[in-house]
């Protein structure tokens, strides 16, 4: 069952803003009612859509009579303080609707959220959108595809026997090929979709196997949801163009309902995944999520589009959670700007391929960093999550052309990073050897710390250390003797050697010697 907080969060994406919240946001909503001025009979419902009511005070009074929890009214801020005070006394939340959003679109979302919550948790396919594509194709006289804002195919008409090469590749790949998308962008097609609701004729691009197209935006209020593409040799005549525009409005309702369903589904999925990652999950949770009994791996992903992490995180999350209940390998949750996915374990290579597929599905300007945790049984998932976080952090700092970093393969780097954090988190003695050597270097121009790093890099071989430093081996031997006089550097003791190596790593998280990788 959906709560008031969830309804407000989802509707907020369509320009709805909450201006009065007298009750708890956890209040459950079970019904929706639409105001009908032609029907005098009393109505009741938790969500009251004040359609056709221009006065906010009247809308609040009607909602109170309907025992509503929240009223949605078309109003321009600021709202009247006396009306808001009356709403608080009546225990009614007041949400103002953006004039750019039609009541039909808003009703589709509200009804989808409140009335279809339980149904959508089981997962549904977009069969009604395919039926709409067939209807539009019949009305406009040509094959149709319905695509989202990233040019991914959501549905297509069954009439495709004369489809060109580009359309065939688009349908088979479930996305417009990148060269075709780039060519369309150069022609200003996507700029037109962002700014206009008028159908646009796109001349053929024979070098890409693309015949002529007519495209129209699918929009909800001011937000572009996607587009409808029709095979056409010339601009559509007015009656068919009007049918295409009408079809775009209907498609907007379908996409809004699908988004509302997906939001509920993603909420259910995220809550279950977070339970597993926090050690609160059990076999019942994995069964509800459609996961096998184990073992698993946790994959942590972060996206960047320029300096924007939030938008990229949402893109990653949307991609990995598309199709709740459908055949996809893992289940995911978004926490901050990190997407966590629990994958059934089929080895590191499979997890890496999956992460690479996520990165490839995003726009070309998106950069994805990924970390793969170790193999884990159900009760070990919190540890796999920590390993995924550490691997992710390492990939972000040192990508080096890698698709991702896995804990299995980078455990040594991650272990050293852990030791650095632990050592840096405590208070080191003021006169510990590395600090004394560094102070001596600053005051006397010696190179003790650099030499000690080289000695560790060369695994105690004086000649190899000298080669790294570019000095004679006797110079290294002399410096090592001098170190023992400056500080307690007993390299014959294994524990002392380990502690010194960690202290050097804490003192400078760079290469052991300039020009060498640690």
C-alpha positions as CSV (number, residue, x, y, z in Angstrom):
1,X,0.0,0.0,0.0
2,X,1.3,3.4,-0.9
3,X,2.0,6.1,1.7
4,X,1.5,9.9,1.4
5,X,5.2,10.4,1.4
6,X,5.6,8.2,-1.7
7,X,2.8,9.9,-3.5
8,X,4.2,13.3,-3.0
9,X,7.7,12.2,-4.0
10,X,6.5,10.7,-7.3
11,X,4.1,13.6,-8.2
12,X,6.8,16.1,-7.3
13,X,8.5,15.0,-10.6
14,X,5.5,16.4,-12.5
15,X,5.4,19.8,-10.8
16,X,3.2,19.0,-7.8
17,X,4.3,20.7,-4.6
18,X,3.1,20.0,-1.0
19,X,2.2,23.2,0.9
20,X,0.4,21.8,3.9
21,X,1.2,18.6,5.8
22,X,-0.8,18.3,9.0
23,X,-0.6,14.6,9.4
24,X,2.1,11.9,9.2
25,X,3.8,11.3,5.9
26,X,3.5,7.5,6.6
27,X,-0.3,7.7,6.3
28,X,-1.5,4.9,3.9
29,X,-3.6,5.8,0.9
30,X,-6.2,3.4,-0.3
31,X,-8.5,5.3,-2.7
32,X,-8.7,8.1,-5.2
33,X,-11.7,10.3,-6.0
34,X,-12.1,12.9,-8.7
35,X,-14.4,15.9,-8.2
36,X,-17.4,15.9,-10.6
37,X,-19.4,19.1,-10.5
38,X,-22.3,17.5,-12.4
39,X,-22.8,14.8,-9.7
40,X,-24.2,16.2,-6.4
41,X,-23.9,12.8,-4.6
42,X,-21.4,12.7,-1.7
43,X,-18.0,11.0,-2.5
44,X,-15.2,9.8,-0.3
45,X,-11.5,9.0,-0.9
46,X,-8.0,9.4,0.5
47,X,-6.7,11.3,-2.5
48,X,-9.0,14.1,-3.8
49,X,-8.4,15.5,-7.3
50,X,-10.1,18.9,-7.3
51,X,-10.7,18.9,-11.1
52,X,-12.3,22.1,-12.3
53,X,-12.1,23.8,-8.9
54,X,-10.4,27.2,-9.2
55,X,-10.7,28.3,-5.6
56,X,-8.3,26.6,-3.2
57,X,-10.6,27.2,-0.2
58,X,-13.5,25.4,-2.0
59,X,-11.2,22.6,-2.9
60,X,-10.2,22.1,0.7
61,X,-13.9,22.2,1.8
62,X,-14.8,19.6,-0.8
63,X,-11.8,17.4,0.3
64,X,-12.9,17.7,3.9
65,X,-16.4,16.6,3.0
66,X,-14.9,13.6,1.2
67,X,-12.7,12.7,4.3
68,X,-9.6,13.0,2.1
69,X,-6.1,12.8,3.4
70,X,-4.7,15.0,0.6
71,X,-6.2,17.3,-2.0
72,X,-4.6,18.1,-5.3
73,X,-5.6,21.6,-6.6
74,X,-4.5,23.7,-9.5
75,X,-3.2,26.8,-7.9
76,X,-0.4,29.3,-8.2
77,X,1.9,29.9,-5.2
78,X,1.8,31.4,-2.7
79,X,-1.3,29.8,-1.3
80,X,-3.7,31.7,0.9
81,X,-2.5,31.3,4.6
82,X,-6.1,31.2,5.9
83,X,-6.9,28.3,3.5
84,X,-3.8,26.4,4.6
85,X,-4.8,27.0,8.2
86,X,-8.2,25.6,7.6
87,X,-6.7,22.6,5.9
88,X,-4.4,21.9,8.9
89,X,-7.5,22.1,11.2
90,X,-9.2,19.5,9.0
91,X,-6.1,17.3,8.8
92,X,-5.8,17.6,5.0
93,X,-2.6,17.9,3.1
94,X,-2.7,20.4,0.3
95,X,-0.7,19.9,-2.9
96,X,-0.6,22.5,-5.7
97,X,-0.6,21.2,-9.3
98,X,1.6,22.8,-12.0
99,X,-0.7,24.3,-14.7
100,X,1.5,22.6,-17.4
101,X,0.4,19.1,-16.2
102,X,-3.0,18.0,-17.4
103,X,-5.5,16.4,-15.0
104,X,-5.7,13.3,-17.2
105,X,-1.9,12.8,-16.8
106,X,-2.0,13.4,-13.1
107,X,-5.0,11.1,-12.6
108,X,-3.2,8.4,-14.5
109,X,-0.2,8.6,-12.1
110,X,-2.4,8.9,-8.9
111,X,-4.6,6.0,-9.8
112,X,-1.6,3.9,-10.9
113,X,0.2,4.5,-7.6
114,X,-2.7,4.1,-5.2
115,X,-4.9,1.5,-6.8
116,X,-2.4,-0.7,-8.7
117,X,0.3,-0.9,-6.1
118,X,-0.2,-4.5,-5.2
119,X,-0.6,-5.5,-8.8
120,X,2.6,-3.8,-10.0
121,X,4.7,-5.3,-7.2
122,X,4.3,-8.7,-9.0
123,X,5.7,-7.2,-12.2
124,X,4.0,-6.5,-15.5
125,X,5.2,-6.1,-19.1
126,X,4.3,-3.1,-21.3
127,X,1.9,-5.1,-23.6
128,X,-0.6,-2.2,-23.7
129,X,2.1,0.1,-25.1
130,X,2.7,-2.4,-28.0
131,X,-1.1,-2.4,-28.6
132,X,-0.9,1.4,-28.7
133,X,1.9,1.3,-31.2
134,X,-0.2,-0.9,-33.5
135,X,-3.1,1.5,-33.2
136,X,-0.9,4.5,-34.1
137,X,0.6,2.6,-37.0
138,X,-2.8,1.9,-38.4
139,X,-3.9,5.6,-38.0
140,X,-0.7,7.1,-39.6
141,X,-0.1,4.4,-42.2
142,X,3.4,3.3,-41.3
143,X,5.6,1.3,-39.0
144,X,6.0,2.8,-35.5
145,X,8.5,2.6,-32.7
146,X,8.0,4.2,-29.2
147,X,11.3,5.2,-27.6
148,X,12.4,6.7,-24.3
149,X,14.6,9.8,-24.0
150,X,17.8,7.7,-24.4
151,X,16.5,6.2,-27.7
152,X,15.8,2.9,-26.1
153,X,12.9,1.0,-27.7
154,X,9.9,0.6,-25.4
155,X,7.4,-0.8,-27.9
156,X,7.0,-1.2,-31.7
157,X,4.1,-2.0,-34.1
158,X,3.7,-5.4,-35.6
159,X,3.6,-3.8,-39.0
160,X,7.4,-3.8,-39.8
161,X,7.7,-5.9,-42.9
162,X,9.1,-3.0,-45.0
163,X,11.4,-1.7,-42.2
164,X,14.7,-0.2,-43.3
165,X,18.1,-1.5,-42.0
166,X,18.3,1.2,-39.3
167,X,14.9,0.2,-37.9
168,X,15.7,-3.5,-38.0
169,X,18.9,-2.9,-36.0
170,X,17.1,-0.6,-33.6
171,X,14.4,-3.2,-32.8
172,X,16.8,-6.1,-32.6
173,X,19.2,-4.1,-30.4
174,X,16.4,-2.5,-28.4
175,X,18.1,0.9,-29.0
176,X,18.9,3.3,-31.8
177,X,22.5,2.5,-33.0
178,X,24.8,5.2,-31.8
179,X,26.0,6.4,-35.2
180,X,22.4,6.9,-36.2
181,X,21.6,8.7,-33.0
182,X,24.6,11.0,-33.5
183,X,23.5,11.8,-37.1
184,X,20.0,12.7,-35.9
185,X,21.5,14.9,-33.1
186,X,23.6,16.7,-35.8
187,X,20.4,17.4,-37.7
188,X,18.8,19.0,-34.6
189,X,16.2,16.3,-34.2
190,X,16.6,15.9,-30.4
191,X,16.8,19.7,-29.9
192,X,13.4,19.9,-31.7
193,X,11.9,17.2,-29.5
194,X,13.1,19.0,-26.4
195,X,11.4,22.2,-27.4
196,X,8.4,21.4,-29.6
197,X,5.3,19.1,-29.6
198,X,4.9,19.4,-33.4
199,X,5.7,16.4,-35.6
200,X,9.0,16.8,-37.5
201,X,9.9,15.2,-40.8
202,X,13.4,13.7,-40.9
203,X,14.8,13.2,-44.4
204,X,16.5,9.9,-45.2
205,X,20.0,9.2,-44.0
206,X,21.0,6.6,-46.7
207,X,24.5,6.3,-45.4
208,X,23.0,4.9,-42.1
209,X,20.3,2.8,-43.8
210,X,17.6,5.1,-42.6
211,X,14.5,6.0,-44.7
212,X,12.5,9.1,-44.0
213,X,10.9,9.4,-40.6
214,X,8.3,11.6,-38.9
215,X,8.9,12.0,-35.1
216,X,6.9,13.6,-32.4
217,X,7.7,14.2,-28.7
218,X,5.9,12.3,-25.9
219,X,5.6,14.8,-23.1
220,X,4.1,15.1,-19.6
221,X,3.7,18.8,-18.8
222,X,7.2,20.2,-19.4
223,X,9.0,16.9,-19.1
224,X,10.1,14.9,-22.2
225,X,9.3,11.2,-21.6
226,X,10.2,9.9,-25.1
227,X,9.2,10.0,-28.7
228,X,7.2,8.2,-31.4
229,X,8.9,7.5,-34.8
230,X,6.9,6.7,-38.0
231,X,8.4,5.5,-41.3
232,X,7.3,8.1,-43.9
233,X,8.6,9.3,-47.2
234,X,7.3,12.8,-46.7
235,X,5.6,14.9,-44.0
236,X,2.3,13.4,-42.9
237,X,-0.9,15.0,-44.2
238,X,-2.8,17.0,-41.5
239,X,-5.3,14.2,-40.5
240,X,-2.5,11.7,-40.0
241,X,-0.3,14.2,-38.2
242,X,-3.2,15.0,-35.9
243,X,-3.6,11.2,-35.2
244,X,0.1,11.0,-34.4
245,X,-0.1,13.9,-31.9
246,X,-3.1,12.4,-30.3
247,X,-1.2,9.1,-30.1
248,X,1.6,10.9,-28.4
249,X,-0.7,12.2,-25.7
250,X,-2.0,8.7,-25.1
251,X,1.5,7.3,-25.0
252,X,2.3,9.9,-22.3
253,X,-0.4,8.4,-20.1
254,X,1.0,4.9,-20.7
255,X,4.5,6.0,-19.8
256,X,3.4,7.8,-16.7
257,X,1.5,4.7,-15.5
258,X,4.6,2.6,-16.3
259,X,6.8,5.0,-14.4
260,X,4.4,5.0,-11.4
261,X,4.4,1.2,-11.5
262,X,8.2,1.1,-11.9
263,X,8.6,3.5,-9.0
264,X,6.6,1.2,-6.7
265,X,8.5,-1.8,-8.0
266,X,11.8,-0.2,-7.5
267,X,10.9,0.8,-4.0
268,X,10.0,-2.8,-3.2
269,X,13.2,-4.0,-4.7
270,X,15.4,-1.4,-3.0
271,X,13.9,-2.1,0.4
272,X,14.6,-5.9,0.0
273,X,18.2,-5.3,-1.3
274,X,19.0,-2.9,1.6
275,X,17.8,-5.6,4.1
276,X,20.2,-8.1,2.5
277,X,23.1,-5.6,2.5
278,X,22.5,-4.6,6.1
279,X,22.4,-8.2,7.3
280,X,18.6,-8.1,8.0
281,X,17.5,-10.3,5.1
282,X,16.7,-14.0,5.0
283,X,15.7,-16.6,2.5
284,X,12.2,-15.1,2.4
285,X,13.6,-11.8,1.2
286,X,15.6,-13.4,-1.5
287,X,12.5,-15.4,-2.6
288,X,10.5,-12.2,-2.8
289,X,13.2,-10.6,-4.9
290,X,13.3,-13.6,-7.2
291,X,16.9,-14.4,-6.3
292,X,18.3,-17.9,-5.9
293,X,19.5,-19.1,-2.5
294,X,23.2,-18.1,-3.0
295,X,26.1,-17.6,-3.2
296,X,26.1,-14.0,-4.4
297,X,28.4,-11.1,-5.2
298,X,27.7,-7.4,-4.5
299,X,28.5,-4.9,-7.2
300,X,28.8,-1.2,-6.4
301,X,28.5,1.3,-9.2
302,X,28.7,5.1,-9.4
303,X,28.2,7.2,-12.5
304,X,29.4,10.6,-13.6
305,X,28.2,12.9,-16.4
306,X,30.6,15.7,-16.2
307,X,30.5,16.9,-12.6
308,X,27.0,15.6,-12.0
309,X,26.8,12.4,-10.0
310,X,23.1,12.5,-9.1
311,X,21.7,12.4,-12.6
312,X,24.2,9.6,-13.6
313,X,23.3,7.6,-10.5
314,X,19.6,7.8,-11.5
315,X,20.4,6.7,-15.0
316,X,22.4,3.7,-13.7
317,X,19.6,2.8,-11.2
318,X,16.9,3.1,-13.9
319,X,18.9,0.8,-16.3
320,X,19.6,-2.0,-13.8
321,X,16.1,-2.0,-12.4
322,X,14.1,-1.9,-15.6
323,X,11.6,-4.8,-15.7
324,X,10.9,-5.9,-12.2
325,X,10.0,-9.6,-12.2
326,X,11.5,-10.0,-15.7
327,X,14.6,-12.1,-16.5
328,X,17.5,-10.0,-15.3
329,X,20.4,-11.3,-13.2
330,X,20.4,-9.1,-10.1
331,X,18.4,-6.9,-7.8
332,X,19.5,-3.4,-6.9
333,X,19.1,-0.5,-4.5
334,X,20.2,3.2,-4.8
335,X,21.8,4.6,-1.7
336,X,23.1,8.2,-2.1
337,X,24.9,8.2,-5.4
338,X,25.9,4.5,-5.3
339,X,23.9,1.7,-6.9
340,X,24.3,-1.7,-5.2
341,X,23.4,-4.8,-7.1
342,X,23.2,-8.3,-5.6
343,X,24.2,-10.8,-8.3
344,X,24.0,-14.6,-8.2
345,X,27.6,-15.6,-8.2
346,X,28.9,-17.0,-11.5
347,X,32.4,-15.9,-11.1
348,X,34.2,-12.6,-11.4
349,X,34.3,-12.6,-15.2
350,X,30.5,-12.8,-15.4
351,X,30.1,-9.9,-12.9
352,X,32.7,-7.9,-14.8
353,X,30.8,-8.5,-18.1
354,X,27.6,-7.4,-16.4
355,X,29.2,-4.2,-15.2
356,X,30.6,-3.5,-18.7
357,X,27.1,-4.0,-20.1
358,X,25.7,-1.4,-17.7
359,X,28.4,1.1,-18.7
360,X,27.8,0.4,-22.4
361,X,24.1,1.0,-22.1
362,X,24.5,4.6,-20.8
363,X,25.0,7.7,-22.9
364,X,28.6,8.1,-24.3
365,X,29.4,11.0,-22.0
366,X,28.6,9.0,-18.9
367,X,31.6,7.5,-16.9
368,X,30.9,4.5,-14.7
369,X,33.1,3.3,-11.9
370,X,32.4,-0.2,-10.5
371,X,33.6,-2.5,-7.7
372,X,32.9,-6.2,-7.3
373,X,32.8,-7.7,-3.8
374,X,33.9,-11.2,-2.9
375,X,31.7,-14.4,-3.2
376,X,29.3,-14.4,-0.2
377,X,26.6,-16.5,1.2
378,X,23.4,-14.8,2.4
379,X,24.7,-13.9,5.8
380,X,28.0,-12.6,4.3
381,X,26.4,-10.0,2.0
382,X,27.4,-7.0,4.3
383,X,31.0,-8.0,4.0
384,X,30.7,-8.4,0.2
385,X,29.2,-4.9,0.1
386,X,32.2,-3.5,2.1
387,X,34.5,-5.2,-0.4
388,X,32.5,-3.8,-3.3
389,X,32.8,-0.3,-1.8
390,X,36.5,-0.6,-1.4
391,X,36.9,-1.9,-4.9
392,X,34.8,1.0,-6.2
393,X,36.9,3.5,-4.4
394,X,40.1,2.0,-5.9
395,X,38.6,2.0,-9.4
396,X,37.6,5.7,-9.0
397,X,41.2,6.6,-8.0
398,X,43.0,4.3,-10.4
399,X,40.8,3.4,-13.4
400,X,43.8,2.6,-15.7
401,X,41.4,1.6,-18.5
402,X,39.7,-1.1,-16.4
403,X,36.0,-1.8,-16.6
404,X,35.9,-2.3,-12.9
405,X,37.9,-3.5,-9.9
406,X,37.2,-6.8,-8.2
407,X,38.1,-7.7,-4.7
408,X,39.3,-11.1,-5.7
409,X,41.9,-9.7,-8.0
410,X,42.8,-6.5,-6.1
411,X,42.7,-7.8,-2.5
412,X,46.4,-6.8,-1.9
413,X,45.8,-3.2,-2.8
414,X,42.6,-3.1,-0.8
415,X,44.3,-4.7,2.2
416,X,47.0,-2.1,2.1
417,X,44.4,0.6,1.9
418,X,42.7,-0.8,5.0
419,X,45.9,-0.9,6.9
420,X,46.6,2.7,5.9
421,X,43.2,3.8,7.1
422,X,43.6,1.9,10.4
423,X,47.0,3.3,11.0
424,X,46.0,6.8,10.0
425,X,42.9,6.7,12.3
426,X,45.0,6.2,15.4
427,X,47.6,8.5,17.0
428,X,51.1,7.6,15.9
429,X,53.9,8.1,18.5
430,X,55.5,11.5,18.0
431,X,58.9,9.9,17.7
432,X,58.1,6.9,15.6
433,X,60.9,6.0,13.2
434,X,59.4,7.3,9.9
435,X,58.5,10.6,11.6
436,X,62.1,11.0,12.9
437,X,63.6,10.1,9.5
438,X,61.3,12.6,7.7
439,X,62.2,15.3,10.2
440,X,65.9,14.6,9.8
441,X,65.5,14.8,6.0
442,X,63.8,18.2,6.2
443,X,66.4,19.7,8.7
444,X,69.6,18.2,7.1
445,X,68.7,17.6,3.5
446,X,69.2,13.8,3.8
447,X,67.2,11.2,1.8
448,X,66.5,8.6,4.5
449,X,62.7,8.2,3.8
450,X,63.2,7.9,0.1
451,X,66.0,5.3,0.6
452,X,63.9,3.3,3.0
453,X,61.0,3.2,0.5
454,X,63.4,2.0,-2.2
455,X,64.8,-0.7,0.1
456,X,61.3,-2.0,0.6
457,X,60.5,-1.8,-3.1
458,X,63.7,-3.8,-3.8
459,X,62.8,-6.3,-1.1
460,X,66.0,-5.6,0.8
461,X,68.4,-5.8,-2.2
462,X,70.8,-3.0,-1.9
463,X,71.9,-3.1,-5.5
464,X,68.3,-3.0,-6.8
465,X,67.5,-0.2,-4.4
466,X,70.5,1.8,-5.6
467,X,69.3,1.3,-9.2
468,X,65.9,2.7,-8.3
469,X,67.5,5.7,-6.6
470,X,70.2,6.2,-9.2
471,X,73.1,6.0,-6.7
472,X,75.9,3.5,-5.9
473,X,75.1,0.5,-3.7
474,X,77.6,1.7,-1.1
475,X,75.6,4.9,-0.8
476,X,72.5,2.9,0.1
477,X,74.5,0.9,2.7
478,X,75.8,4.1,4.2
479,X,72.3,5.6,4.4
480,X,70.9,2.5,6.0
481,X,73.6,2.6,8.7
482,X,72.9,6.3,9.3
483,X,69.1,5.6,9.6
484,X,69.8,3.3,12.6
485,X,71.6,6.1,14.3
486,X,68.8,8.7,13.7
487,X,65.9,6.4,14.6
488,X,65.2,2.9,15.9
489,X,65.1,1.1,12.5
490,X,65.7,-2.6,13.2
491,X,65.1,-4.2,9.8
492,X,66.1,-7.6,11.1
493,X,62.8,-7.9,13.0
494,X,59.8,-9.0,10.8
495,X,57.2,-7.1,12.8
496,X,59.3,-3.9,12.7
497,X,59.6,-4.3,8.9
498,X,55.8,-4.7,8.5
499,X,55.1,-1.7,10.8
500,X,57.6,0.5,9.0
501,X,56.1,-0.4,5.6
502,X,52.6,0.5,6.8
503,X,53.9,3.7,8.4
504,X,55.6,4.7,5.1
505,X,52.3,4.0,3.3
506,X,50.4,6.2,5.8
507,X,53.0,9.0,5.5
508,X,52.5,9.2,1.7
509,X,49.9,7.2,-0.3
510,X,52.0,7.4,-3.4
511,X,54.7,5.4,-5.1
512,X,57.4,4.0,-3.0
513,X,59.9,5.7,-5.2
514,X,59.3,8.5,-7.7
515,X,58.4,7.0,-11.0
516,X,57.5,3.6,-9.6
517,X,54.0,2.3,-8.8
518,X,53.2,1.1,-5.4
